[in-house]
């Protein structure tokens, strides 16, 4: 194997901005910041969510960011800041690096992800089953 996941994570974390859950919580009410939840829909249903976060499955991220993609989501072209998170911070580190490489700035991710957010006692809302 040319590169394992640990090397990819180390490289990503060396190039991206990482914030603690508490630092991220300070941005929750900021109109210029969008939180992006990269977890699987079942994780969101089971564990809940950060209030107001947009849900983007990791597998569609690049397609939703790129304005030339037929799947583009306009909120990614809003000129706002983005805070990515997943359950533990691995997927979000890689996603933040990818988004940054694609030209989406400013972007950052939450150290320890949603698990660390919940452990810090920060606001969450229950997950909902998609109908």
C-alpha positions in Angstrom: 0.0 0.0 0.0 1.4 3.4 -1.0 -0.3 5.4 1.8 -2.4 4.2 4.6 -5.2 6.1 6.3 -3.0 7.4 9.1 -0.6 9.0 6.7 -3.5 10.5 4.8 -4.9 11.9 8.1 -1.5 13.3 9.2 -1.1 15.0 5.8 -4.6 16.5 5.9 -4.3 17.7 9.5 -1.0 19.4 8.7 -2.7 21.5 5.9 -6.1 22.3 7.4 -7.5 24.3 10.2 -8.6 22.2 13.2 -10.9 23.7 15.9 -11.9 22.3 19.2 -15.6 21.6 19.8 -15.8 24.7 22.1 -14.2 26.9 19.4 -16.6 25.5 16.9 -19.6 26.1 19.2 -18.6 29.8 19.2 -19.4 29.9 15.5 -22.8 28.1 15.8 -24.8 31.4 15.8 -22.5 33.1 13.2 -24.6 33.8 10.1 -21.4 33.6 8.0 -20.7 30.0 9.0 -22.2 26.8 7.8 -21.7 23.5 9.7 -21.5 20.4 7.5 -22.3 17.0 8.9 -20.6 14.2 6.9 -21.9 11.3 8.8 -24.0 8.5 7.3 -27.8 9.2 7.5 -28.2 6.3 10.0 -25.6 7.9 12.3 -27.6 11.2 12.3 -30.9 9.4 13.0 -29.3 7.4 15.8 -27.0 10.0 17.5 -28.7 13.3 16.7 -27.2 16.4 15.1 -25.7 19.8 15.7 -28.5 22.3 15.3 -28.7 23.9 11.9 -26.0 21.7 10.3 -26.3 20.8 6.7 -26.1 17.0 6.1 -23.8 16.0 3.2 -22.8 12.4 2.9 -19.1 12.1 2.4 -19.5 10.2 -0.9 -21.3 13.2 -2.5 -19.1 16.0 -1.1 -17.0 16.7 -4.2 -20.1 16.7 -6.4 -22.0 19.1 -4.2 -19.1 21.5 -3.9 -18.3 21.8 -7.6 -20.5 24.4 -9.4 -20.1 22.5 -12.7 -21.5 19.3 -11.2 -25.2 18.5 -11.9 -25.4 17.8 -8.1 -24.0 21.1 -7.0 -25.6 22.6 -3.9 -25.8 26.4 -3.9 -24.9 26.8 -0.2 -21.4 25.8 -1.1 -21.1 28.8 -3.4 -22.4 31.2 -0.7 -19.0 32.7 0.2 -19.5 31.6 3.8 -17.1 29.7 6.1 -17.5 26.0 6.6 -17.0 23.8 9.6 -17.0 20.1 8.7 -17.5 17.3 11.2 -18.1 13.5 11.3 -18.4 11.1 14.2 -14.7 11.1 15.2 -12.8 13.6 13.0 -11.3 11.3 10.5 -13.7 11.6 7.6 -14.0 15.4 8.3 -10.2 15.9 8.2 -10.0 14.2 4.8 -13.1 16.1 3.6 -11.8 19.4 4.8 -8.5 18.8 2.9 -10.4 17.8 -0.2 -12.8 20.9 0.0 -9.8 23.1 0.5 -8.0 21.6 -2.5 -11.1 22.2 -4.5 -10.9 25.9 -3.6 -13.6 26.1 -0.9 -12.3 28.5 1.7 -12.3 29.1 4.5 -12.9 25.6 5.8 -12.0 23.8 9.1 -13.0 20.7 10.9 -13.9 19.8 14.5 -11.3 17.9 16.4 -12.9 14.7 17.7 -16.0 15.3 15.6 -19.6 14.9 16.8 -18.5 12.5 19.6 -16.3 15.2 21.1 -19.0 17.8 20.6 -21.5 15.7 22.6 -18.9 14.9 25.3 -18.4 18.6 25.8 -22.1 19.0 26.5 -22.6 21.3 23.5 -26.1 21.7 21.9 -27.6 18.8 20.0 -31.0 18.0 18.6 -32.5 14.6 18.1 -32.1 12.8 14.8 -35.1 12.2 12.6 -35.8 9.2 10.4 -36.2 10.2 6.7 -39.6 9.6 5.3 
